[in-house]
Amino acid sequence: MTPINKDVMDEIVAIARRYIYAVDARGGLNQHGNDGEDFIECSVWSLQAALEAVYLLGKEGKKWTGQ
């Protein structure tokens, strides 16, 4: 798998924070080394929305606009 550059990862984190409250509440996607913080609860519809936004970001090959 090709490594993801920082700009793309920043976009992915922004999408995750927008659609998944628990990601926003813990401050992003970095591993904390704590099961209570690294394994979060989220609804399937918020996960679906985030995955769709990331898919469209890659498909369109442009920056996410936050919508």
N, CA, C and O of each residue as an XYZ file, in Angstrom:
268
protein
N       0.846     -1.169      0.000
C       0.000      0.000      0.000
C       0.900      1.244      0.000
O       1.903      1.291      0.712
N       0.540      2.221     -0.785
C       1.299      3.460     -0.883
C       1.088      4.304      0.376
O      -0.046      4.476      0.822
N       2.170      4.828      0.948
C       2.018      5.694      2.127
C       1.193      6.938      1.791
O       1.235      7.439      0.667
N       0.456      7.419      2.764
C      -0.383      8.606      2.581
C       0.416      9.823      3.023
O       0.983      9.834      4.116
N       0.462     10.845      2.180
C       1.215     12.038      2.552
C       0.447     12.860      3.593
O      -0.748     12.646      3.800
N       1.134     13.790      4.239
C       0.563     14.552      5.345
C      -0.662     15.358      4.923
O      -1.632     15.427      5.677
N      -0.644     15.962      3.749
C      -1.788     16.762      3.299
C      -3.044     15.908      3.166
O      -4.128     16.316      3.585
N      -2.894     14.728      2.586
C      -4.035     13.829      2.428
C      -4.504     13.342      3.800
O      -5.706     13.292      4.060
N      -3.560     12.982      4.682
C      -3.936     12.529      6.016
C      -4.670     13.629      6.774
O      -5.625     13.347      7.497
N      -4.240     14.867      6.619
C      -4.936     15.986      7.256
C      -6.380     16.079      6.766
O      -7.286     16.352      7.552
N      -6.592     15.856      5.486
C      -7.951     15.858      4.932
C      -8.783     14.713      5.508
O      -9.951     14.903      5.847
N      -8.184     13.529      5.620
C      -8.888     12.370      6.178
C      -9.277     12.634      7.625
O     -10.403     12.345      8.031
N      -8.355     13.180      8.402
C      -8.645     13.488      9.808
C      -9.755     14.534      9.898
O     -10.634     14.418     10.751
N      -9.733     15.541      9.047
C     -10.787     16.556      9.053
C     -12.145     15.935      8.775
O     -13.135     16.295      9.411
N     -12.200     15.011      7.837
C     -13.452     14.322      7.526
C     -13.897     13.479      8.713
O     -15.068     13.515      9.091
N     -12.983     12.722      9.302
C     -13.325     11.885     10.452
C     -13.845     12.745     11.596
O     -14.826     12.382     12.245
N     -13.200     13.879     11.851
C     -13.641     14.760     12.930
C     -15.000     15.371     12.625
O     -15.788     15.611     13.540
N     -15.282     15.623     11.371
C     -16.573     16.230     10.976
C     -17.725     15.250     11.159
O     -18.798     15.638     11.620
N     -17.517     13.993     10.807
C     -18.608     13.026     10.784
C     -18.672     12.109     12.004
O     -19.728     11.539     12.278
N     -17.578     11.952     12.739
C     -17.557     11.014     13.867
C     -17.206     11.799     15.128
O     -16.056     12.186     15.333
N     -18.212     12.027     15.965
C     -18.039     12.857     17.152
C     -16.898     12.370     18.039
O     -16.115     13.180     18.535
N     -16.794     11.061     18.246
C     -15.771     10.513     19.139
C     -14.365     10.836     18.639
O     -13.456     11.015     19.450
N     -14.167     10.914     17.341
C     -12.854     11.280     16.797
C     -12.567     12.747     17.117
O     -11.453     13.094     17.509
N     -13.555     13.589     16.953
C     -13.385     15.009     17.261
C     -13.132     15.200     18.758
O     -12.281     16.001     19.142
N     -13.855     14.481     19.593
C     -13.726     14.627     21.042
C     -12.345     14.200     21.542
O     -11.828     14.775     22.500
N     -11.749     13.196     20.899
C     -10.431     12.724     21.347
C      -9.298     13.456     20.639
O      -8.131     13.249     20.972
N      -9.617     14.300     19.677
C      -8.612     15.150     19.056
C      -7.983     14.626     17.787
O      -6.976     15.178     17.346
N      -8.519     13.599     17.183
C      -7.985     13.105     15.916
C      -7.868     11.599     15.874
O      -8.532     10.885     16.626
N      -7.015     11.127     14.987
C      -6.885      9.686     14.745
C      -5.582      9.087     15.260
O      -5.318      7.907     15.031
N      -4.768      9.871     15.945
C      -3.517      9.335     16.459
C      -3.760      8.294     17.540
O      -4.685      8.416     18.342
N      -2.923      7.280     17.549
C      -3.001      6.222     18.548
C      -2.546      6.773     19.895
O      -1.509      7.432     19.983
N      -3.328      6.502     20.949
C      -2.998      7.001     22.282
C      -2.409      5.919     23.176
O      -1.893      6.228     24.250
N      -2.473      4.670     22.762
C      -1.949      3.584     23.582
C      -2.822      3.274     24.781
O      -2.345      2.760     25.793
N      -4.103      3.586     24.663
C      -5.056      3.382     25.751
C      -6.339      2.843     25.135
O      -6.959      3.505     24.303
N      -6.740      1.636     25.545
C      -7.936      1.027     24.948
C      -9.161      1.919     25.062
O      -9.973      1.975     24.138
N      -9.304      2.612     26.175
C     -10.459      3.484     26.370
C     -10.513      4.636     25.389
O     -11.590      5.149     25.088
N      -9.358      5.046     24.889
C      -9.303      6.150     23.930
C      -9.131      5.676     22.490
O      -9.555      6.359     21.557
N      -8.513      4.513     22.306
C      -8.226      4.039     20.951
C      -9.371      3.238     20.332
O      -9.427      3.096     19.111
N     -10.268      2.721     21.135
C     -11.427      1.989     20.626
C     -12.659      2.800     20.973
O     -13.102      2.832     22.121
N     -13.206      3.458     19.952
C     -14.301      4.398     20.159
C     -15.619      3.811     19.659
O     -15.645      2.866     18.870
N     -16.690      4.390     20.134
C     -18.015      4.027     19.640
C     -18.452      5.075     18.635
O     -18.263      6.274     18.839
N     -19.038      4.603     17.547
C     -19.633      5.530     16.586
C     -20.768      4.817     15.880
O     -20.773      3.593     15.748
N     -21.716      5.597     15.434
C     -22.853      5.012     14.730
C     -22.425      4.560     13.334
O     -21.489      5.104     12.748
N     -23.118      3.574     12.825
C     -22.781      3.079     11.492
C     -23.059      4.139     10.429
O     -22.362      4.192      9.415
N     -24.072      4.987     10.648
C     -24.381      6.008      9.647
C     -23.315      7.103      9.634
O     -23.040      7.672      8.577
N     -22.706      7.414     10.786
C     -21.634      8.404     10.770
C     -20.374      7.822     10.137
O     -19.642      8.527      9.442
N     -20.124      6.540     10.376
C     -18.995      5.868      9.733
C     -19.204      5.829      8.224
O     -18.273      6.079      7.459
N     -20.420      5.516      7.796
C     -20.725      5.490      6.363
C     -20.525      6.866      5.737
O     -19.949      6.977      4.655
N     -20.996      7.906      6.405
C     -20.851      9.264      5.865
C     -19.376      9.643      5.728
O     -18.975     10.243      4.731
N     -18.573      9.291      6.732
C     -17.140      9.594      6.669
C     -16.462      8.819      5.546
O     -15.652      9.377      4.806
N     -16.789      7.539      5.416
C     -16.184      6.730      4.354
C     -16.581      7.242      2.975
O     -15.756      7.271      2.062
N     -17.836      7.642      2.819
C     -18.276      8.195      1.532
C     -17.536      9.492      1.216
O     -17.140      9.713      0.072
N     -17.346     10.348      2.216
C     -16.636     11.608      1.990
C     -15.182     11.357      1.593
O     -14.661     12.027      0.701
N     -14.529     10.405      2.240
C     -13.138     10.082      1.893
C     -13.066      9.476      0.497
O     -12.159      9.787     -0.275
N     -14.026      8.610      0.174
C     -14.062      8.016     -1.165
C     -14.191      9.118     -2.224
O     -13.460      9.121     -3.214
N     -15.119     10.046     -2.009
C     -15.320     11.116     -2.975
C     -14.099     12.025     -3.055
O     -13.769     12.518     -4.133
N     -13.426     12.253     -1.934
C     -12.195     13.031     -1.931
C     -11.168     12.396     -2.866
O     -10.551     13.084     -3.678
N     -10.991     11.090     -2.747
C     -10.038     10.393     -3.605
C     -10.482     10.335     -5.054
O      -9.675     10.500     -5.969
N     -11.759     10.100     -5.254
C     -12.293     10.003     -6.615
C     -12.158     11.319     -7.359
O     -11.787     11.345     -8.532
N     -12.461     12.406     -6.671
C     -12.411     13.714     -7.304
C     -11.012     14.302     -7.310
O     -10.729     15.229     -8.069
N     -10.132     13.767     -6.464
C      -8.749     14.220     -6.443
C      -8.570     15.666     -6.066
O      -7.670     16.338     -6.570
N      -9.429     16.160     -5.174
C      -9.292     17.547     -4.743
C      -9.539     17.670     -3.256
O      -9.937     16.706     -2.601
N      -9.307     18.839     -2.734
C      -9.440     19.070     -1.302
C     -10.906     18.999     -0.875
O     -11.816     19.374     -1.614
N     -11.092     18.507      0.335
C     -12.420     18.436      0.930
C     -12.858     19.832      1.335
O     -12.057     20.610      1.854
N     -14.104     20.150      1.106
C     -14.605     21.496      1.405
C     -15.349     21.554      2.735
O     -15.824     22.619      3.128
N     -15.455     20.432      3.426
C     -16.103     20.419      4.724
C     -17.606     20.288      4.659
O     -18.292     20.600      5.633
N     -18.134     19.838      3.543
C     -19.591     19.736      3.400
C     -20.027     18.303      3.203
O     -21.220     18.035      3.065
